[in-house]
Amino acid sequence: MSTPNSTYDFIITGFGCAGMSFVYHLLDSQFKNSRILIIDSSNKNTNDRTWCYWAEKPLSIHPKNSPIVSWQNISISIGKKTLKKQLGSLNYFHIKSSDFYSEIKQRIGLFPNVHFVVDSVSSIENNNATSVSVNTLGNGTYFGQKIFNSIPNGPLLPEKNRILRQVFLGWRVKTQNTCFETDTAVLMNFLGNSNGDTDFFYLLPFSPTEALIEYTVFTTEHLDAQKMEFALQRYISQRLGQEPIEISFKEAGSIPMTTYAFSKIKHPNITHLGTLAGCSKPSTGYTFHTIQKHCASIVRALESKPDQASLIFNRKKRFSFYDNIILNIAKKWPHELPRVFFNLFEKNSGPEILRFLNEETSFIHELKLLSRLKFSIFIKSLLRFEKH
């Protein structure tokens, strides 16, 4: 039983993907017997997210309490043009958040030294060189030596920044007739431009009659949820020629697309996780695999008694530069973005593309990959370069 005014070795504020991933890696280290407190406003009993990543085999954190779902091909489409890419030794893996939450919670249940409080965090404060505190709305104040936080304190960036966001709405649907190609994840199906924004459909097929379909828009504006639902319904009925006979799951979200740092570290014993740490890839929004890399690197660093700088997620500068070129195009010439992605897929193999997007390539490989692309829009972006 956790009590206010107790002092913990580690406090994790926010128990979503990032918080759970950090606890998983912490419990697989020399710190597994430390006094650990987790605080989140939700008990994490619902299926509210979908995560995907690619790798040769499932990551160790991948839930084992349900069948592993993956695809060996990916595709991208513009209108009637479709490119399908084999992934070779890679697989495109899918995770239901409810499976992930359930398995991590079962794991922490084996450790009596880990305590979980359902409450809202009102503030995080530094006290001195070795102590920080977390104030909660319902249970008072908790003290810790180190805090790992994934909860934004207010907007991630000031409104004046007008950053792009990847806004999405998804349904898991069943149809009466077969219409899904089960071996291929559709990463982007571009149908046309929507009010100056880049929009596309993302589709993960689970059977010939069941799939997760998401409508995604890159935008700086607020989007009406009903209009997004209408676009999703229209895609299913007109493009797939189906009417859903069952919608078993719905999700919606907004991922910031920016190379700006969200938050500056103000105390050596407070470390940010997840999107707040910058783990969401600015040009695509993929986050899950990068969170695992960051959390594992934090634990390794803690084991070697580092300074605070070694706990911070730092994207390699050249990848931030590549991302910013894409964001510059997305912001100024959104009608060009579908062709940019299509060209990337057209000129490179599936494994090359995914390893590049995972930031796992060498500079030489990146030069080869980028040299195959059409240069005009990239030169235009460089001549009118801005950070986004």
N, C-alpha and C positions, 0 to 999 in steps of 0.2 A: 504494500500500500504506500503510495507516494504522499508525502506531506509537505506543505509549504514551509519555507525557511530551511529545508534540508539542502545540503550541498551535494551535487552530483559531479561525477567526473566528466560526463558528457550529457548535454541536453540537446535533443533534436526537436526543433520547432517546425512543424509541417510534416505530415506523414503521407505524402503522395509518393509518386515514383522516386523522386530524389531522396526523400527522407527514408523511405523503406530500403532503397538500394544502399544508402550509407550504413544503416543498421545491419543489413545483411553482411556487408564487407567487414564491419567492425566486429561482428560476432564470429568471424572467420579469422580473427587475428589474436595477437597477444592481449588485446583489451577486452576479450569476451567476458571476463569476470568483473569488469568495471561497473561502477554504479551509473546506470544509464536511465535517463528520463526522456519520454517522447510525449509531445503535446500537439494535439490537432483538434480542430472543432468538429470533426466527423469520426465516427467509429469505423469507417471504411468497410461497410458491409454491402455496398452496392456495386454493380457493374456500370461504371460511369466513363470509362476511357478505353481506347484501343491504342496499343503501341506496336510498332513494327521496327525491325532492324534486319540487317543481313550479315551473315557469317557462314563459315564452312560447316559448323555444327552449333547446336543451341548453346547459348551462354550458360554458365553454371547457375545463374540466378533465374533462368527460364523456368516457369512453373512446371512441376512434374505431376500435378494432381489432375491433369486432363490431357487428352491426346495432343501432341505437338502438331501445329498446323503451319505449313510452309508451302512456297511455290518455287519452281525451278526456272521460271521465265518471268520477265517483266515486259510491259509494252507501253508505248506512247502513241497517241493519235492526234492528227489535226484534220478535221473534216473526215474525208474518206481515206486519207493516208494513214496507215498503221505500220509501226515498226515493232517487231517482236524480237526480244533478245534473250538468248539462253544465258544462264548464270554460271555454267561450268561447275566448279566445286562449291560455289556459294549457294545459299538458300535465303529466300526472303521470308523471315519468320513473323508470326502474328501472336500477340499476347492479349488476352482479355484481362482487364484490370481486376475483375473480381477474383480470377484465379491467382493473380499476382498478390493481391491483398491477403487472400486467405492463406496462401503458403507462407508468406513472410510473418503473418500474425501467429501461425502455428509454430514457426521457428522460434520467435521471441518468447512464446509460451513455455519453452523448454529452459529458459533462463530466468530464475527468480530475481536476479539483479536488475532486470529490465522492467521499468514501470511505464504504463501508458495512461495518460490523463486526457479525457475528452473535455476540452475547454478552448476558449478563444484567446489568442495572444494579443495583448494590448500594446506592449512595448518590450523592447530588449535594451538593456542598459549595461554599460561597463562600470564597475565599481572601483577596481584597482588593477594592478598588473597581473593578478592571478585569479580574479573573480569577476563574473558577469552575472546578471540577473534577468529573469523573464517574469514580467508581470502579466497575469491572466485576469480575465473578467470575473471568473467565478471562484477561483481557488487561491487568490493571492499571489505571492511572489515565490519563485523558485530560484535557487542559486546554483551556479555551475562553474567549473574550471574552464570548460570550452563549450561553445554553443555552435551548432550547425543548423543554419536557417534557410528555408526555401519559401518563406512567406513574405511577399512584398509589403513594405510599409508605405502604403500610398501608391500612386501610379509609378510604373517602372521608369518612365521618363516624362519630363514636362510636356504638356500638350503642344507647346510651341514646336517641338521636334517633328511632329506630324509623321511619325514613323509608319512604314508599311506594316500591315498585320495580315497574317494568313487566317482568315475567318472561315470556319467550316461547319457544316451541318451534315450528319450522317444517319442513315437508317440501315439496320440489318433486316432484309426483306426476304420473304418466300414468295415465289411466283407459281402459278398453276402449270405453266409449260416450261420446258428446259430452254435456257437462253444464256447460260454462263459457261465460259471455257475454263474448266477447273484447274488447269495447270499454269495459268498466267495471272499475275497481279497487274492490273491496269493502273499505272502510276499517274498518268495524265491523259485525259481525253478532252482536248480543246474543241469546243463547238463554235466559238465565236467570241467577240469582244462584248463586254457588258458595261455600258456607261463609262468607258474609258479604263476599266479595270481588267486585270487578267483573271479569267475564271476557267475552271476545268472540273471534270468529274474523276473521282478516284474509286476504284472498284476492286474488292477482294472477294473472289468466289470461293464458297465453302462446299458447294455441290452444284449440279446443273440447274437447280431451282432455288438456290439460296446464296445471298451475297451481302456484304457490307458495301453500300454505295454512299459516297460523300460528295457533296457539292462544296467546292473550295474557291474562295475569292481572295486575291491579293489587293488590299485596299487601305486607304488612310481614313475612310469614312465609316460612320456607323451604318450597319446593314440591318434592314428589317427582317426579322426571323420568318415572318409569314411569306415574304417574297422569296426567301431562300428555300422554304418548304415547297413553294409552288414550282420553283426551278427543278427541284429534286423529283417532284411528282411528274412533271412534264418530261423529264429525261427518261424515267422508268416507263411511262406510257407511250411516248412517241419514239424514242430511240431504241428502246428494248422491245416495244410492242407488247408490254405486259401491264397488268394491274397487280399490285402486291396483294396477296391474300392474307398476309400476316406481317406485321412489323414487330419484331421481338426485342429490338434494342434501338435506342436513340442516343446520339451524342452531339455535342456542339462545343465549340471552343474558339479561341483567338490566340494565335502564337505571334509574338513580336518578331519582326524581320529587320534586324538592325545590327550593325557592327559596333554601336556605342556600348560602353560599359554601363550596366544598369545601376550599380551601386558601388560606392567606394568603401573599402574596408576601413573602419574607424577605430578598431580595437584589435590587437593581436590574437585575442581569444574568441573572435566571432568570424565564422567562415560561412560564405553563402554556397548554396547547392542549386542544382537544376538550372532552370531558365534564368533565375536570379543571378546565377554565377556566370551566365553566358554559354550554357551547354547546348542551347537550341541553335542549330546551324542557321545562320541568317538567311541564306538563299533558298532553303528548302523546308525548314522547320523540324527536321528530324532531330530527336533529342535522346532517345532511350539508350543507344549504344554509347554515346558520349558521356552520359551520366554515369554509366558503369566504369568507364575509363577514369573519370574524375574521382569518383568515390574510392576506387581501388588505389589510385595514386595518393589520395589524402591519407588513407590508412597506412600505406607504405612509408609516407613521409612522417607520420606521427610516430611510427616505430623507430625511426632514426633520429627522433628529437630535433625537428627542423625549426627554421624561422617561419613566420607567417606567410612569406612570399611563396614558399613551396606548397602551400595548401590551396592557393588560388588557381582557378582554371585559366590557363593562358592559351588561346588559339594561336597557332603559328601565324606570323604576320602576313605571309604570302597568301594563306587561305582567307584571311580577312580581306585582303586586297581583291582576290578573285570574287569573293562574295559581294564586295562593294561594287564591283563592275556590273554584276548581275542586278543588284538592287538599284543602281543608277538607271539601268535600262528599264527595269520594272516601274520605276517612279516617273521617268520622263517619256519613255516610248513603250508603254505596256503592250501595244499591238505587235511589237517585235518579239516579245518574250516567248510566245509559243514556238516560233521558228528557231530561237536560240536553243531551247531545250531539245527540239526535234533534231536540229543539226548535231548537237552533242551526242544524241543517241545514234544518229545515222552514221557517224564517222568513227565510232568507237565500240568496242565490245562491251557486253553487259558487265563482266567482272571489272573491266577498266573503269567504267562509269561509276560503279558503286564504290570501288576502292577510292576513287577520287573524291566522291561525295562524303566518304567516311574520313577523309583527310589522312589516308594511310599510304599515299603515293610519295615517291621521291620527286625532287624538282625536275630531274631529267625526264621521268615518266610524264610529268605534267606538261613539260614543253612539247613532248611528242603528241600528247592528247590534244592540247590546245592548238597546235600548229595545223591540225586537220580541219579546223573550223573556219567558217567564213569570217573574215576580219572586219568588214565595214562597220557593223554595228558596235563592235568592241572599240574600234578607233574613235568612233563618234562618242562613245561613252567616256573614253579617256580624255578626249578634247574638252568635254564638258563635265569633267569628273567632280563629284561631290561625295562627301561621306554621308552615309545614311544609317 
